[in-house]
Amino acid sequence: MEARSVAWRGVAAGVKTTFRLAKVIVPVYIIVTLLKHTVLMGALGRLLAPAMRLFGLPGEAATPLVLGNTVNIYAALAAVKALQMTPQQVTIIGLMVVISHSLPSEYAVLRRMGAAAGKVTVARVLASLVAGMLAGAILRG
């Protein structure tokens, strides 16, 4: 009886987590997919292409980076999937987002803990940028 109860609680927790993640992933995926077919995404890509080239990424790759840094990792994943990026591009973006993600919420947590939130946030962003440039250089060849 105990094992059955534990299993059901696990299933319930898994379903709850799935729905919580889907609330972020599905809308982001749909919006980015729709934007991909508009002049807005093309213009954004052209505008940001020079900066994103530092990482070996197309200009559109700024979308998952911004979403990952402002919303969460799952929003970045949805954008990456919607943009149909190459494995190398996914690796670079993944590395960058895992270093600096959810910056607003983590900034708030750091402040509550009494840490130097601004300095930590800047360090995370800089580390992400350096890691992205190194990964881009290595993966380009």
N, CA, C and O atoms as a GROMACS GRO file, in nm:
protein
  564
    1MET      N    1   0.082  -0.119   0.000
    1MET     CA    2   0.000   0.000   0.000
    1MET      C    3   0.086   0.125   0.000
    1MET      O    4   0.055   0.221  -0.070
    2GLU      N    5   0.192   0.126   0.077
    2GLU     CA    6   0.282   0.242   0.084
    2GLU      C    7   0.343   0.271  -0.053
    2GLU      O    8   0.351   0.388  -0.092
    3ALA      N    9   0.387   0.170  -0.126
    3ALA     CA   10   0.449   0.190  -0.256
    3ALA      C   11   0.349   0.251  -0.355
    3ALA      O   12   0.385   0.338  -0.435
    4ARG      N   13   0.228   0.205  -0.350
    4ARG     CA   14   0.125   0.259  -0.440
    4ARG      C   15   0.100   0.407  -0.411
    4ARG      O   16   0.085   0.486  -0.504
    5SER      N   17   0.094   0.443  -0.286
    5SER     CA   18   0.073   0.581  -0.247
    5SER      C   19   0.188   0.670  -0.295
    5SER      O   20   0.166   0.780  -0.347
    6VAL      N   21   0.308   0.621  -0.277
    6VAL     CA   22   0.426   0.696  -0.320
    6VAL      C   23   0.425   0.712  -0.472
    6VAL      O   24   0.455   0.819  -0.524
    7ALA      N   25   0.391   0.605  -0.543
    7ALA     CA   26   0.387   0.610  -0.689
    7ALA      C   27   0.283   0.712  -0.737
    7ALA      O   28   0.312   0.789  -0.828
    8TRP      N   29   0.166   0.712  -0.677
    8TRP     CA   30   0.062   0.807  -0.719
    8TRP      C   31   0.101   0.951  -0.690
    8TRP      O   32   0.072   1.041  -0.769
    9ARG      N   33   0.168   0.973  -0.576
    9ARG     CA   34   0.215   1.109  -0.546
    9ARG      C   35   0.320   1.151  -0.649
    9ARG      O   36   0.323   1.267  -0.691
   10GLY      N   37   0.406   1.058  -0.689
   10GLY     CA   38   0.506   1.087  -0.791
   10GLY      C   39   0.443   1.119  -0.925
   10GLY      O   40   0.484   1.214  -0.992
   11VAL      N   41   0.344   1.042  -0.964
   11VAL     CA   42   0.273   1.067  -1.091
   11VAL      C   43   0.204   1.204  -1.085
   11VAL      O   44   0.210   1.282  -1.180
   12ALA      N   45   0.138   1.232  -0.973
   12ALA     CA   46   0.068   1.361  -0.958
   12ALA      C   47   0.168   1.477  -0.966
   12ALA      O   48   0.141   1.578  -1.031
   13ALA      N   49   0.282   1.462  -0.900
   13ALA     CA   50   0.384   1.568  -0.905
   13ALA      C   51   0.439   1.584  -1.046
   13ALA      O   52   0.464   1.696  -1.090
   14GLY      N   53   0.456   1.474  -1.117
   14GLY     CA   54   0.506   1.479  -1.255
   14GLY      C   55   0.408   1.548  -1.348
   14GLY      O   56   0.448   1.628  -1.432
   15VAL      N   57   0.281   1.517  -1.334
   15VAL     CA   58   0.178   1.580  -1.417
   15VAL      C   59   0.170   1.730  -1.386
   15VAL      O   60   0.158   1.812  -1.478
   16LYS      N   61   0.176   1.765  -1.259
   16LYS     CA   62   0.171   1.906  -1.218
   16LYS      C   63   0.290   1.982  -1.276
   16LYS      O   64   0.274   2.094  -1.326
   17THR      N   65   0.408   1.924  -1.271
   17THR     CA   66   0.528   1.986  -1.326
   17THR      C   67   0.518   2.001  -1.477
   17THR      O   68   0.557   2.103  -1.533
   18THR      N   69   0.466   1.899  -1.543
   18THR     CA   70   0.449   1.904  -1.688
   18THR      C   71   0.359   2.019  -1.728
   18THR      O   72   0.392   2.093  -1.822
   19PHE      N   73   0.248   2.037  -1.660
   19PHE     CA   74   0.157   2.147  -1.692
   19PHE      C   75   0.219   2.282  -1.661
   19PHE      O   76   0.199   2.379  -1.735
   20ARG      N   77   0.295   2.290  -1.552
   20ARG     CA   78   0.360   2.417  -1.517
   20ARG      C   79   0.462   2.456  -1.623
   20ARG      O   80   0.470   2.573  -1.661
   21LEU      N   81   0.541   2.360  -1.672
   21LEU     CA   82   0.638   2.388  -1.777
   21LEU      C   83   0.569   2.418  -1.910
   21LEU      O   84   0.614   2.505  -1.986
   22ALA      N   85   0.462   2.347  -1.938
   22ALA     CA   86   0.389   2.368  -2.064
   22ALA      C   87   0.332   2.509  -2.073
   22ALA      O   88   0.318   2.563  -2.182
   23LYS      N   89   0.300   2.570  -1.959
   23LYS     CA   90   0.248   2.707  -1.959
   23LYS      C   91   0.350   2.805  -2.014
   23LYS      O   92   0.314   2.910  -2.066
   24VAL      N   93   0.477   2.772  -2.003
   24VAL     CA   94   0.583   2.857  -2.057
   24VAL      C   95   0.621   2.811  -2.197
   24VAL      O   96   0.626   2.891  -2.290
   25ILE      N   97   0.647   2.684  -2.212
   25ILE     CA   98   0.703   2.630  -2.335
   25ILE      C   99   0.608   2.644  -2.454
   25ILE      O  100   0.650   2.691  -2.560
   26VAL      N  101   0.484   2.606  -2.439
   26VAL     CA  102   0.391   2.607  -2.553
   26VAL      C  103   0.368   2.748  -2.607
   26VAL      O  104   0.380   2.768  -2.728
   27PRO      N  105   0.334   2.846  -2.524
   27PRO     CA  106   0.314   2.980  -2.581
   27PRO      C  107   0.440   3.038  -2.645
   27PRO      O  108   0.432   3.101  -2.750
   28VAL      N  109   0.556   3.018  -2.582
   28VAL     CA  110   0.680   3.070  -2.640
   28VAL      C  111   0.707   3.004  -2.774
   28VAL      O  112   0.743   3.072  -2.870
   29TYR      N  113   0.690   2.874  -2.782
   29TYR     CA  114   0.712   2.802  -2.906
   29TYR      C  115   0.621   2.856  -3.017
   29TYR      O  116   0.666   2.880  -3.129
   30ILE      N  117   0.496   2.874  -2.985
   30ILE     CA  118   0.399   2.922  -3.085
   30ILE      C  119   0.435   3.064  -3.129
   30ILE      O  120   0.437   3.093  -3.248
   31ILE      N  121   0.463   3.152  -3.034
   31ILE     CA  122   0.494   3.291  -3.068
   31ILE      C  123   0.620   3.300  -3.152
   31ILE      O  124   0.623   3.371  -3.252
   32VAL      N  125   0.726   3.228  -3.112
   32VAL     CA  126   0.851   3.234  -3.187
   32VAL      C  127   0.833   3.173  -3.326
   32VAL      O  128   0.888   3.223  -3.423
   33THR      N  129   0.757   3.065  -3.334
   33THR     CA  130   0.730   3.004  -3.465
   33THR      C  131   0.657   3.102  -3.556
   33THR      O  132   0.691   3.114  -3.674
   34LEU      N  133   0.559   3.171  -3.503
   34LEU     CA  134   0.486   3.270  -3.583
   34LEU      C  135   0.577   3.387  -3.621
   34LEU      O  136   0.576   3.432  -3.735
   35LEU      N  137   0.656   3.436  -3.526
   35LEU     CA  138   0.747   3.547  -3.553
   35LEU      C  139   0.851   3.512  -3.658
   35LEU      O  140   0.893   3.597  -3.737
   36LYS      N  141   0.891   3.385  -3.659
   36LYS     CA  142   0.992   3.338  -3.754
   36LYS      C  143   0.948   3.363  -3.898
   36LYS      O  144   1.032   3.379  -3.987
   37HIS      N  145   0.819   3.365  -3.920
   37HIS     CA  146   0.765   3.382  -4.054
   37HIS      C  147   0.722   3.526  -4.084
   37HIS      O  148   0.646   3.551  -4.177
   38THR      N  149   0.770   3.619  -4.003
   38THR     CA  150   0.736   3.759  -4.024
   38THR      C  151   0.861   3.839  -4.058
   38THR      O  152   0.973   3.792  -4.044
   39VAL      N  153   0.838   3.961  -4.104
   39VAL     CA  154   0.951   4.049  -4.133
   39VAL      C  155   1.019   4.094  -4.004
   39VAL      O  156   1.136   4.131  -4.006
   40LEU      N  157   0.947   4.090  -3.893
   40LEU     CA  158   1.004   4.132  -3.765
   40LEU      C  159   1.123   4.045  -3.725
   40LEU      O  160   1.227   4.097  -3.685
   41MET      N  161   1.108   3.914  -3.735
   41MET     CA  162   1.219   3.824  -3.699
   41MET      C  163   1.335   3.840  -3.796
   41MET      O  164   1.451   3.836  -3.755
   42GLY      N  165   1.305   3.859  -3.923
   42GLY     CA  166   1.411   3.882  -4.021
   42GLY      C  167   1.488   4.010  -3.992
   42GLY      O  168   1.610   4.013  -3.999
   43ALA      N  169   1.414   4.116  -3.958
   43ALA     CA  170   1.478   4.244  -3.925
   43ALA      C  171   1.560   4.232  -3.798
   43ALA      O  172   1.672   4.285  -3.789
   44LEU      N  173   1.506   4.163  -3.699
   44LEU     CA  174   1.578   4.141  -3.574
   44LEU      C  175   1.706   4.062  -3.600
   44LEU      O  176   1.812   4.093  -3.545
   45GLY      N  177   1.695   3.961  -3.683
   45GLY     CA  178   1.810   3.878  -3.716
   45GLY      C  179   1.920   3.958  -3.785
   45GLY      O  180   2.038   3.944  -3.753
   46ARG      N  181   1.880   4.041  -3.879
   46ARG     CA  182   1.979   4.125  -3.950
   46ARG      C  183   2.042   4.227  -3.856
   46ARG      O  184   2.163   4.251  -3.863
   47LEU      N  185   1.963   4.286  -3.770
   47LEU     CA  186   2.013   4.386  -3.677
   47LEU      C  187   2.115   4.327  -3.579
   47LEU      O  188   2.216   4.390  -3.549
   48LEU      N  189   2.086   4.207  -3.529
   48LEU     CA  190   2.171   4.147  -3.426
   48LEU      C  191   2.278   4.052  -3.481
   48LEU      O  192   2.359   4.001  -3.404
   49ALA      N  193   2.278   4.029  -3.611
   49ALA     CA  194   2.374   3.936  -3.670
   49ALA      C  195   2.520   3.970  -3.638
   49ALA      O  196   2.596   3.880  -3.604
   50PRO      N  197   2.561   4.097  -3.647
   50PRO     CA  198   2.702   4.126  -3.616
   50PRO      C  199   2.742   4.087  -3.473
   50PRO      O  200   2.850   4.031  -3.452
   51ALA      N  201   2.656   4.116  -3.377
   51ALA     CA  202   2.687   4.081  -3.238
   51ALA      C  203   2.683   3.929  -3.217
   51ALA      O  204   2.769   3.873  -3.149
   52MET      N  205   2.586   3.863  -3.276
   52MET     CA  206   2.572   3.719  -3.256
   52MET      C  207   2.682   3.641  -3.328
   52MET      O  208   2.712   3.528  -3.290
   53ARG      N  209   2.740   3.700  -3.431
   53ARG     CA  210   2.850   3.637  -3.502
   53ARG      C  211   2.970   3.610  -3.410
   53ARG      O  212   3.048   3.519  -3.434
   54LEU      N  213   2.983   3.691  -3.304
   54LEU     CA  214   3.090   3.670  -3.205
   54LEU      C  215   3.082   3.530  -3.144
   54LEU      O  216   3.184   3.475  -3.101
   55PHE      N  217   2.963   3.475  -3.140
   55PHE     CA  218   2.940   3.344  -3.080
   55PHE      C  219   2.922   3.234  -3.186
   55PHE      O  220   2.900   3.118  -3.151
   56GLY      N  221   2.931   3.271  -3.312
   56GLY     CA  222   2.906   3.174  -3.418
   56GLY      C  223   2.758   3.143  -3.434
   56GLY      O  224   2.721   3.033  -3.474
   57LEU      N  225   2.674   3.241  -3.403
   57LEU     CA  226   2.530   3.221  -3.408
   57LEU      C  227   2.464   3.318  -3.506
   57LEU      O  228   2.517   3.426  -3.530
   58PRO      N  229   2.349   3.279  -3.561
   58PRO     CA  230   2.274   3.372  -3.645
   58PRO      C  231   2.208   3.479  -3.558
   58PRO      O  232   2.192   3.460  -3.437
   59GLY      N  233   2.169   3.589  -3.617
   59GLY     CA  234   2.107   3.698  -3.543
   59GLY      C  235   1.982   3.656  -3.467
   59GLY      O  236   1.956   3.708  -3.359
   60GLU      N  237   1.905   3.564  -3.524
   60GLU     CA  238   1.782   3.517  -3.459
   60GLU      C  239   1.808   3.448  -3.327
   60GLU      O  240   1.719   3.437  -3.243
   61ALA      N  241   1.931   3.401  -3.307
   61ALA     CA  242   1.966   3.330  -3.183
   61ALA      C  243   1.959   3.422  -3.062
   61ALA      O  244   1.961   3.373  -2.948
   62ALA      N  245   1.950   3.552  -3.083
   62ALA     CA  246   1.933   3.644  -2.970
   62ALA      C  247   1.800   3.617  -2.899
   62ALA      O  248   1.789   3.641  -2.779
   63THR      N  249   1.702   3.568  -2.972
   63THR     CA  250   1.570   3.542  -2.913
   63THR      C  251   1.578   3.443  -2.797
   63THR      O  252   1.533   3.475  -2.688
   64PRO      N  253   1.634   3.321  -2.818
   64PRO     CA  254   1.642   3.230  -2.704
   64PRO      C  255   1.734   3.281  -2.593
   64PRO      O  256   1.711   3.252  -2.475
   65LEU      N  257   1.836   3.356  -2.628
   65LEU     CA  258   1.925   3.410  -2.524
   65LEU      C  259   1.851   3.511  -2.436
   65LEU      O  260   1.863   3.508  -2.314
   66VAL      N  261   1.776   3.600  -2.499
   66VAL     CA  262   1.701   3.699  -2.422
   66VAL      C  263   1.594   3.630  -2.337
   66VAL      O  264   1.577   3.662  -2.219
   67LEU      N  265   1.522   3.536  -2.396
   67LEU     CA  266   1.419   3.464  -2.321
   67LEU      C  267   1.478   3.385  -2.205
   67LEU      O  268   1.422   3.383  -2.096
   68GLY      N  269   1.591   3.320  -2.229
   68GLY     CA  270   1.656   3.244  -2.122
   68GLY      C  271   1.703   3.332  -2.009
   68GLY      O  272   1.692   3.296  -1.892
   69ASN      N  273   1.756   3.448  -2.044
   69ASN     CA  274   1.807   3.538  -1.941
   69ASN      C  275   1.697   3.613  -1.867
   69ASN      O  276   1.715   3.649  -1.751
   70THR      N  277   1.584   3.635  -1.931
   70THR     CA  278   1.478   3.712  -1.865
   70THR      C  279   1.365   3.625  -1.809
   70THR      O  280   1.310   3.657  -1.704
   71VAL      N  281   1.332   3.517  -1.878
   71VAL     CA  282   1.221   3.433  -1.833
   71VAL      C  283   1.277   3.312  -1.759
   71VAL      O  284   1.284   3.311  -1.637
   72ASN      N  285   1.316   3.210  -1.834
   72ASN     CA  286   1.379   3.092  -1.775
   72ASN      C  287   1.437   3.003  -1.885
   72ASN      O  288   1.422   3.031  -2.004
   73ILE      N  289   1.502   2.898  -1.844
   73ILE     CA  290   1.568   2.806  -1.936
   73ILE      C  291   1.466   2.742  -2.032
   73ILE      O  292   1.496   2.720  -2.149
   74TYR      N  293   1.348   2.713  -1.982
   74TYR     CA  294   1.248   2.645  -2.063
   74TYR      C  295   1.198   2.733  -2.177
   74TYR      O  296   1.168   2.683  -2.285
   75ALA      N  297   1.189   2.862  -2.153
   75ALA     CA  298   1.151   2.955  -2.261
   75ALA      C  299   1.259   2.955  -2.369
   75ALA      O  300   1.228   2.959  -2.488
   76ALA      N  301   1.386   2.951  -2.326
   76ALA     CA  302   1.496   2.945  -2.423
   76ALA      C  303   1.489   2.816  -2.504
   76ALA      O  304   1.510   2.818  -2.625
   77LEU      N  305   1.460   2.705  -2.438
   77LEU     CA  306   1.448   2.577  -2.509
   77LEU      C  307   1.337   2.580  -2.614
   77LEU      O  308   1.355   2.531  -2.725
   78ALA      N  309   1.225   2.639  -2.578
   78ALA     CA  310   1.113   2.648  -2.673
   78ALA      C  311   1.153   2.732  -2.794
   78ALA      O  312   1.120   2.698  -2.907
   79ALA      N  313   1.223   2.842  -2.770
   79ALA     CA  314   1.266   2.929  -2.881
   79ALA      C  315   1.367   2.858  -2.969
   79ALA      O  316   1.362   2.870  -3.092
   80VAL      N  317   1.461   2.785  -2.908
   80VAL     CA  318   1.561   2.710  -2.986
   80VAL      C  319   1.490   2.609  -3.075
   80VAL      O  320   1.525   2.594  -3.193
   81LYS      N  321   1.394   2.539  -3.021
   81LYS     CA  322   1.321   2.438  -3.098
   81LYS      C  323   1.243   2.504  -3.212
   81LYS      O  324   1.242   2.452  -3.324
   82ALA      N  325   1.180   2.616  -3.184
   82ALA     CA  326   1.102   2.683  -3.286
   82ALA      C  327   1.190   2.736  -3.399
   82ALA      O  328   1.147   2.741  -3.514
   83LEU      N  329   1.312   2.774  -3.367
   83LEU     CA  330   1.403   2.829  -3.468
   83LEU      C  331   1.481   2.720  -3.543
   83LEU      O  332   1.553   2.750  -3.638
   84GLN      N  333   1.468   2.597  -3.500
   84GLN     CA  334   1.531   2.482  -3.568
   84GLN      C  335   1.681   2.506  -3.589
   84GLN      O  336   1.729   2.510  -3.702
   85MET      N  337   1.751   2.521  -3.480
   85MET     CA  338   1.894   2.551  -3.485
   85MET      C  339   1.977   2.423  -3.500
   85MET      O  340   1.929   2.312  -3.473
   86THR      N  341   2.102   2.440  -3.542
   86THR     CA  342   2.192   2.327  -3.560
   86THR      C  343   2.240   2.278  -3.423
   86THR      O  344   2.228   2.351  -3.324
   87PRO      N  345   2.292   2.157  -3.416
   87PRO     CA  346   2.345   2.108  -3.288
   87PRO      C  347   2.454   2.199  -3.230
   87PRO      O  348   2.459   2.218  -3.109
   88GLN      N  349   2.539   2.254  -3.314
   88GLN     CA  350   2.644   2.345  -3.265
   88GLN      C  351   2.582   2.470  -3.205
   88GLN      O  352   2.624   2.516  -3.099
   89GLN      N  353   2.483   2.526  -3.273
   89GLN     CA  354   2.416   2.646  -3.223
   89GLN      C  355   2.343   2.618  -3.092
   89GLN      O  356   2.346   2.700  -3.000
   90VAL      N  357   2.279   2.504  -3.084
   90VAL     CA  358   2.209   2.466  -2.961
   90VAL      C  359   2.308   2.452  -2.846
   90VAL      O  360   2.280   2.493  -2.733
   91THR      N  361   2.424   2.395  -2.874
   91THR     CA  362   2.527   2.378  -2.771
   91THR      C  363   2.575   2.513  -2.719
   91THR      O  364   2.588   2.532  -2.598
   92ILE      N  365   2.601   2.606  -2.809
   92ILE     CA  366   2.649   2.738  -2.770
   92ILE      C  367   2.543   2.811  -2.688
   92ILE      O  368   2.573   2.866  -2.582
   93ILE      N  369   2.420   2.811  -2.737
   93ILE     CA  370   2.312   2.879  -2.665
   93ILE      C  371   2.287   2.812  -2.530
   93ILE      O  372   2.269   2.879  -2.429
   94GLY      N  373   2.287   2.680  -2.530
   94GLY     CA  374   2.266   2.607  -2.404
   94GLY      C  375   2.372   2.641  -2.300
   94GLY      O  376   2.339   2.661  -2.183
   95LEU      N  377   2.496   2.648  -2.342
   95LEU     CA  378   2.604   2.683  -2.250
   95LEU      C  379   2.584   2.824  -2.194
   95LEU      O  380   2.597   2.847  -2.074
   96MET      N  381   2.551   2.916  -2.283
   96MET     CA  382   2.533   3.054  -2.239
   96MET      C  383   2.414   3.069  -2.145
   96MET      O  384   2.423   3.139  -2.044
   97VAL      N  385   2.304   3.004  -2.177
   97VAL     CA  386   2.183   3.016  -2.095
   97VAL      C  387   2.199   2.947  -1.961
   97VAL      O  388   2.146   2.994  -1.860
   98VAL      N  389   2.271   2.836  -1.958
   98VAL     CA  390   2.287   2.767  -1.829
   98VAL      C  391   2.373   2.850  -1.733
   98VAL      O  392   2.359   2.838  -1.612
   99ILE      N  393   2.460   2.934  -1.786
   99ILE     CA  394   2.543   3.020  -1.701
   99ILE      C  395   2.463   3.141  -1.654
   99ILE      O  396   2.468   3.177  -1.537
  100SER      N  397   2.391   3.203  -1.746
  100SER     CA  398   2.312   3.322  -1.706
  100SER      C  399   2.169   3.301  -1.752
  100SER      O  400   2.137   3.318  -1.870
  101HIS      N  401   2.084   3.265  -1.659
  101HIS     CA  402   1.943   3.244  -1.688
  101HIS      C  403   1.858   3.304  -1.576
  101HIS      O  404   1.906   3.324  -1.464
  102SER      N  405   1.735   3.333  -1.607
  102SER     CA  406   1.639   3.384  -1.507
  102SER      C  407   1.697   3.498  -1.425
  102SER      O  408   1.682   3.501  -1.303
  103LEU      N  409   1.763   3.590  -1.492
  103LEU     CA  410   1.836   3.695  -1.421
  103LEU      C  411   1.747   3.780  -1.327
  103LEU      O  412   1.789   3.806  -1.214
  104PRO      N  413   1.629   3.823  -1.368
  104PRO     CA  414   1.550   3.905  -1.275
  104PRO      C  415   1.513   3.832  -1.146
  104PRO      O  416   1.526   3.888  -1.037
  105SER      N  417   1.467   3.709  -1.158
  105SER     CA  418   1.427   3.637  -1.037
  105SER      C  419   1.548   3.599  -0.952
  105SER      O  420   1.541   3.605  -0.829
  106GLU      N  421   1.658   3.562  -1.015
  106GLU     CA  422   1.776   3.526  -0.937
  106GLU      C  423   1.840   3.649  -0.875
  106GLU      O  424   1.900   3.641  -0.768
  107TYR      N  425   1.829   3.762  -0.941
  107TYR     CA  426   1.877   3.888  -0.883
  107TYR      C  427   1.801   3.915  -0.753
  107TYR      O  428   1.861   3.950  -0.651
  108ALA      N  429   1.669   3.898  -0.756
  108ALA     CA  430   1.587   3.921  -0.637
  108ALA      C  431   1.625   3.825  -0.525
  108ALA      O  432   1.631   3.865  -0.409
  109VAL      N  433   1.650   3.701  -0.558
  109VAL     CA  434   1.690   3.602  -0.457
  109VAL      C  435   1.825   3.642  -0.396
  109VAL      O  436   1.842   3.637  -0.274
  110LEU      N  437   1.918   3.680  -0.480
  110LEU     CA  438   2.050   3.722  -0.431
  110LEU      C  439   2.039   3.842  -0.336
  110LEU      O  440   2.106   3.846  -0.233
  111ARG      N  441   1.955   3.937  -0.371
  111ARG     CA  442   1.937   4.055  -0.285
  111ARG      C  443   1.881   4.016  -0.150
  111ARG      O  444   1.924   4.067  -0.047
  112ARG      N  445   1.784   3.926  -0.151
  112ARG     CA  446   1.724   3.881  -0.024
  112ARG      C  447   1.826   3.808   0.063
  112ARG      O  448   1.818   3.812   0.185
  113MET      N  449   1.920   3.742  -0.002
  113MET     CA  450   2.024   3.669   0.072
  113MET      C  451   2.132   3.763   0.122
  113MET      O  452   2.217   3.723   0.202
  114GLY      N  453   2.130   3.888   0.076
  114GLY     CA  454   2.230   3.984   0.120
  114GLY      C  455   2.356   3.982   0.036
  114GLY      O  456   2.456   4.044   0.073
  115ALA      N  457   2.354   3.914  -0.077
  115ALA     CA  458   2.470   3.908  -0.166
  115ALA      C  459   2.478   4.034  -0.250
  115ALA      O  460   2.381   4.110  -0.260
  116ALA      N  461   2.593   4.057  -0.311
  116ALA     CA  462   2.611   4.169  -0.402
  116ALA      C  463   2.546   4.131  -0.535
  116ALA      O  464   2.614   4.091  -0.629
  117ALA      N  465   2.414   4.145  -0.541
  117ALA     CA  466   2.335   4.094  -0.653
  117ALA      C  467   2.378   4.153  -0.787
  117ALA      O  468   2.387   4.080  -0.886
  118GLY      N  469   2.406   4.281  -0.791
  118GLY     CA  470   2.448   4.344  -0.916
  118GLY      C  471   2.578   4.287  -0.966
  118GLY      O  472   2.592   4.257  -1.085
  119LYS      N  473   2.674   4.273  -0.878
  119LYS     CA  474   2.805   4.220  -0.917
  119LYS      C  475   2.794   4.074  -0.963
  119LYS      O  476   2.857   4.034  -1.061
  120VAL      N  477   2.715   3.996  -0.891
  120VAL     CA  478   2.698   3.855  -0.929
  120VAL      C  479   2.629   3.845  -1.064
  120VAL      O  480   2.667   3.762  -1.148
  121THR      N  481   2.528   3.927  -1.087
  121THR     CA  482   2.456   3.925  -1.214
  121THR      C  483   2.547   3.965  -1.329
  121THR      O  484   2.547   3.900  -1.434
  122VAL      N  485   2.625   4.070  -1.311
  122VAL     CA  486   2.720   4.113  -1.415
  122VAL      C  487   2.822   4.003  -1.441
  122VAL      O  488   2.856   3.975  -1.556
  123ALA      N  489   2.871   3.940  -1.336
  123ALA     CA  490   2.969   3.831  -1.352
  123ALA      C  491   2.909   3.715  -1.429
  123ALA      O  492   2.976   3.656  -1.514
  124ARG      N  493   2.784   3.682  -1.402
  124ARG     CA  494   2.718   3.572  -1.474
  124ARG      C  495   2.702   3.605  -1.621
  124ARG      O  496   2.724   3.520  -1.707
  125VAL      N  497   2.662   3.728  -1.651
  125VAL     CA  498   2.643   3.768  -1.791
  125VAL      C  499   2.778   3.767  -1.863
  125VAL      O  500   2.788   3.716  -1.975
  126LEU      N  501   2.881   3.822  -1.800
  126LEU     CA  502   3.014   3.823  -1.863
  126LEU      C  503   3.067   3.681  -1.883
  126LEU      O  504   3.124   3.650  -1.988
  127ALA      N  505   3.049   3.596  -1.784
  127ALA     CA  506   3.093   3.456  -1.797
  127ALA      C  507   3.019   3.387  -1.912
  127ALA      O  508   3.078   3.308  -1.986
  128SER      N  509   2.891   3.417  -1.925
  128SER     CA  510   2.811   3.360  -2.033
  128SER      C  511   2.864   3.406  -2.169
  128SER      O  512   2.876   3.325  -2.262
  129LEU      N  513   2.894   3.534  -2.181
  129LEU     CA  514   2.944   3.588  -2.307
  129LEU      C  515   3.081   3.528  -2.343
  129LEU      O  516   3.104   3.490  -2.458
  130VAL      N  517   3.169   3.519  -2.246
  130VAL     CA  518   3.302   3.461  -2.271
  130VAL      C  519   3.289   3.314  -2.309
  130VAL      O  520   3.353   3.267  -2.404
  131ALA      N  521   3.206   3.241  -2.236
  131ALA     CA  522   3.187   3.098  -2.266
  131ALA      C  523   3.128   3.081  -2.406
  131ALA      O  524   3.166   2.990  -2.479
  132GLY      N  525   3.035   3.168  -2.443
  132GLY     CA  526   2.975   3.162  -2.576
  132GLY      C  527   3.077   3.188  -2.685
  132GLY      O  528   3.077   3.120  -2.788
  133MET      N  529   3.165   3.285  -2.664
  133MET     CA  530   3.268   3.314  -2.764
  133MET      C  531   3.366   3.197  -2.776
  133MET      O  532   3.404   3.158  -2.886
  134LEU      N  533   3.407   3.142  -2.663
  134LEU     CA  534   3.499   3.027  -2.666
  134LEU      C  535   3.435   2.906  -2.733
  134LEU      O  536   3.496   2.842  -2.818
  135ALA      N  537   3.312   2.877  -2.695
  135ALA     CA  538   3.242   2.763  -2.756
  135ALA      C  539   3.223   2.784  -2.906
  135ALA      O  540   3.242   2.692  -2.985
  136GLY      N  541   3.186   2.907  -2.944
  136GLY     CA  542   3.168   2.938  -3.085
  136GLY      C  543   3.297   2.918  -3.162
  136GLY      O  544   3.297   2.862  -3.272
  137ALA      N  545   3.408   2.964  -3.105
  137ALA     CA  546   3.538   2.950  -3.172
  137ALA      C  547   3.577   2.803  -3.184
  137ALA      O  548   3.628   2.760  -3.288
  138ILE      N  549   3.554   2.726  -3.080
  138ILE     CA  550   3.591   2.584  -3.082
  138ILE      C  551   3.504   2.507  -3.181
  138ILE      O  552   3.554   2.427  -3.260
  139LEU      N  553   3.373   2.532  -3.176
  139LEU     CA  554   3.281   2.456  -3.261
  139LEU      C  555   3.287   2.498  -3.409
  139LEU      O  556   3.251   2.419  -3.497
  140ARG      N  557   3.333   2.618  -3.436
  140ARG     CA  558   3.349   2.660  -3.575
  140ARG      C  559   3.472   2.594  -3.637
  140ARG      O  560   3.480   2.575  -3.758
  141GLY      N  561   3.564   2.559  -3.552
  141GLY     CA  562   3.670   2.484  -3.607
  141GLY      C  563   3.808   2.523  -3.598
  141GLY      O  564   3.895   2.453  -3.648
   0.00000   0.00000   0.00000
